[in-house]
């Protein structure tokens, strides 16, 4: 279980959550990644789910940073964010009944968070978005438009919905923001480790192939030398046994017939 006052990394930022909140990350749940994520051709999740047992407050938090990547059209972005909210609420209710016990890399299990969330009396939504300076409209004006469109869609869930730049959300929401430095989220760290392991396996495979080619080349040279050797056959076999071969036909591949043909 994640203890109170913990922190998690998402992208370039570290979210330091206030004491009393438990944190769940759907992406760390095998139940979500193996089953629920593929439901109805894709089921989306929010980046963080928080719950405070004392306040009975459930937070659904999405983090978007478009400073280094092309952002979608405003209407498409709003539609994706609303779908994340809808799918996340569905997943919480389903996981409370269907998710198994798990030990995630980060946060409490999806099943545990889902069961706690059933006691919530209030749902809070937070969309933390960095837009950068690319485009015709200033980031603040564009974010204001996104906020207005989101509010029309989700105000029945949370009339006090939060939609702010990532670094400005810390003064309004129950967390503070600090740079992540060289740290990564559990999901990214796992991918980096898997990529490193795959690279090591590929390197070992290439070394093994190179060694096999080297052994085959040596064997071919040995056979070629044996065929051209003026030594009598009994002496050739004795030398083979000294090299570790048994001297039987099983240890010697038959050379092509043409290799034994002598030319004047």
C-alpha positions in Angstrom: 0.0 0.0 0.0 1.2 3.5 -0.8 1.6 5.4 2.5 0.3 8.9 3.0 2.4 11.8 1.8 4.0 9.9 -1.1 5.0 11.1 -4.6 4.8 9.8 -8.2 6.5 10.8 -11.4 4.6 11.6 -14.6 6.6 12.8 -17.5 9.0 15.6 -16.4 7.2 16.3 -13.1 6.9 14.7 -9.7 3.6 14.9 -7.9 4.0 15.2 -4.2 0.6 14.3 -2.7 -0.7 15.6 0.6 -0.8 13.3 3.7 -3.9 11.2 4.0 -4.4 10.4 0.3 -3.9 7.0 -1.2 -2.8 6.7 -4.8 -3.6 4.3 -7.5 -2.2 4.1 -11.1 -4.3 2.0 -13.5 -1.3 1.6 -15.8 0.4 -0.5 -13.1 -2.5 -3.0 -12.8 -2.3 -6.2 -14.8 -6.1 -6.4 -14.6 -6.3 -3.1 -16.5 -3.4 -3.7 -19.0 -4.4 -7.3 -19.9 -8.2 -7.2 -19.8 -10.0 -3.9 -19.2 -7.8 -1.8 -21.5 -9.0 -3.8 -24.5 -12.6 -3.7 -23.6 -14.8 -2.2 -26.4 -11.7 -1.7 -28.6 -9.9 0.5 -26.0 -10.7 1.6 -22.5 -8.8 4.7 -21.3 -7.6 5.6 -17.8 -6.7 8.7 -15.9 -3.0 9.1 -14.8 -3.7 9.2 -11.1 -6.6 8.2 -8.8 -6.5 9.6 -5.3 -8.8 8.8 -2.3 -8.9 10.3 1.1 -10.8 8.1 3.6 -11.4 10.9 6.1 -12.7 13.4 3.5 -14.3 10.6 1.4 -13.0 12.5 -1.6 -12.1 10.8 -4.9 -9.8 12.6 -7.3 -9.4 11.7 -11.0 -6.3 13.4 -12.4 -5.1 13.6 -16.0 -1.7 15.0 -17.0 -1.0 16.2 -20.6 2.2 17.8 -21.7 2.1 19.0 -25.3 5.2 21.2 -25.2 7.3 18.6 -27.1 4.6 16.8 -29.1 1.9 18.0 -31.5 -1.4 18.4 -29.7 -4.7 17.3 -31.2 -7.5 19.7 -32.1 -9.3 21.3 -29.2 -12.6 19.4 -29.8 -10.7 16.1 -30.2 -8.7 16.7 -27.0 -11.9 17.6 -25.0 -13.5 14.4 -26.3 -10.6 12.3 -25.3 -10.5 13.8 -21.8 -14.2 13.2 -21.3 -13.9 9.7 -22.4 -11.1 9.1 -19.9 -13.4 10.3 -17.1 -16.2 8.0 -18.3 -14.0 5.0 -18.7 -12.2 5.6 -15.4 -15.5 5.7 -13.5 -16.6 2.5 -15.2 -13.3 0.8 -14.4 -13.5 1.7 -10.7 -17.0 0.2 -10.4 -16.0 -2.9 -12.4 -12.7 -3.5 -10.6 -14.4 -3.4 -7.2 -16.2 -6.6 -8.2 -13.9 -8.2 -10.8 -10.3 -7.2 -10.2 -8.0 -9.8 -8.4 -5.6 -9.0 -5.7 -2.5 -7.5 -7.2 0.9 -6.0 -6.1 1.5 -3.0 -8.4 4.8 -1.3 -8.9 3.3 2.0 -7.8 0.4 2.8 -5.6 -2.3 0.6 -4.0 -4.0 -2.1 -6.1 -6.8 -1.3 -8.4 -9.1 -3.6 -6.5 -8.3 -1.8 -3.2 -8.8 1.7 -4.6 -12.0 0.6 -6.3 -13.5 -0.7 -3.1 -12.5 2.5 -1.2 -13.9 4.7 -3.9 -17.4 3.2 -3.3 -17.4 5.2 0.0 -16.7 8.5 -1.7 -19.2 11.3 -1.3 -17.5 13.6 -3.7 -15.7 13.2 -7.1 -13.1 15.8 -8.1 -11.7 16.1 -11.6 -8.3 17.7 -12.4 -7.0 18.2 -15.9 -3.4 19.5 -15.8 -2.3 20.5 -19.3 0.8 22.2 -20.7 0.3 23.5 -24.2 3.5 25.3 -25.0 3.8 28.3 -27.3 3.3 26.6 -30.6 0.3 27.7 -32.6 -1.7 30.8 -33.5 -3.4 31.3 -30.1 -1.6 32.0 -26.8 -1.6 29.0 -24.4 -3.7 30.8 -21.8 -6.4 31.6 -24.2 -6.4 28.1 -25.7 -6.5 26.5 -22.3 -9.4 28.8 -21.3 -11.3 27.5 -24.3 -10.5 23.9 -23.3 -11.6 24.5 -19.7 -15.0 26.0 -20.9 -15.7 23.0 -23.2 -14.7 20.5 -20.5 -16.8 22.3 -17.9 -19.9 22.0 -20.1 -19.4 18.2 -20.3 -18.4 17.3 -16.8 -20.0 19.9 -14.5 -22.6 17.4 -13.5 -19.8 15.3 -12.0 -17.7 18.1 -10.5 -18.9 21.7 -10.7 -15.5 22.8 -9.3 -13.5 21.0 -12.0 -9.8 22.0 -12.2 -8.1 22.7 -15.6 -4.7 24.4 -15.2 -1.1 24.2 -16.3 0.7 21.3 -14.6 3.0 23.5 -12.5 0.1 25.8 -11.4 -2.1 23.0 -10.1 -0.1 22.5 -7.0 -1.6 25.5 -5.3 -5.2 24.5 -5.9 -5.1 20.7 -5.6 -3.8 18.4 -2.8 -0.3 18.1 -4.2 2.8 20.1 -5.1 4.8 19.9 -8.2 8.6 19.5 -8.4 10.9 18.6 -11.3 11.3 14.8 -11.8 15.0 15.1 -12.8 16.2 11.7 -14.0 13.5 9.8 -12.3 10.8 7.9 -14.3 7.4 6.5 -13.6 7.1 2.8 -12.9 5.7 2.2 -16.4 8.6 4.0 -18.1 11.2 2.4 -15.9 9.8 -1.0 -16.7 9.9 -0.2 -20.4 13.5 1.0 -20.1 14.5 -2.2 -18.2 12.7 -4.4 -20.9 14.5 -2.5 -23.7 17.8 -3.0 -21.9 17.2 -6.7 -21.5 16.1 -7.1 -25.1 19.3 -5.3 -26.2 21.4 -7.6 -24.0 19.7 -10.7 -25.4 20.3 -9.5 -28.9 23.9 -8.8 -28.1 24.3 -12.3 -26.7 22.6 -13.8 -29.7 25.0 -12.1 -32.1 28.0 -13.2 -30.1 26.7 -16.8 -30.2 26.1 -16.6 -33.9 29.6 -15.2 -34.4 31.1 -18.0 -32.3 29.1 -20.6 -34.3 30.4 -19.1 -37.6 34.0 -19.1 -36.2 33.7 -22.8 -35.2 32.2 -23.7 -38.6 35.0 -21.9 -40.3 37.6 -23.7 -38.3 36.0 -27.1 -38.9 35.9 -26.4 -42.6 39.6 -25.4 -42.7 40.4 -28.5 -40.7 38.5 -30.8 -43.1 40.0 -29.1 -46.1 43.5 -29.5 -44.6 42.8 -33.2 -43.8 41.7 -33.8 -47.4 44.9 -32.3 -48.8 47.2 -33.9 -46.2 49.8 -36.3 -47.5 49.6 -38.2 -44.2 48.1 -41.7 -44.3 44.5 -42.2 -43.2 45.4 -44.0 -40.0 47.6 -41.1 -38.9 44.9 -38.6 -39.8 42.4 -40.5 -37.6 44.9 -40.6 -34.7 45.3 -36.9 -34.9 41.6 -36.4 -34.9 41.3 -38.5 -31.7 44.0 -36.4 -30.1 41.9 -33.3 -30.9 39.0 -34.8 -29.0 37.1 -36.5 -31.8 36.3 -40.2 -31.6 37.5 -41.0 -35.1 34.1 -42.3 -36.1 31.9 -41.3 -39.1 29.4 -39.7 -36.6 32.0 -37.0 -35.8 32.8 -36.2 -39.4 30.4 -34.8 -41.9 30.8 -36.3 -45.3 32.3 -33.9 -47.7 30.7 -33.3 -51.1 31.7 -35.9 -53.7 33.2 -33.2 -55.8 35.6 -32.3 -53.1 37.3 -35.7 -53.4 37.7 -35.6 -57.1 41.3 -35.0 -58.1 42.2 -33.0 -61.1 45.3 -33.6 -63.2 
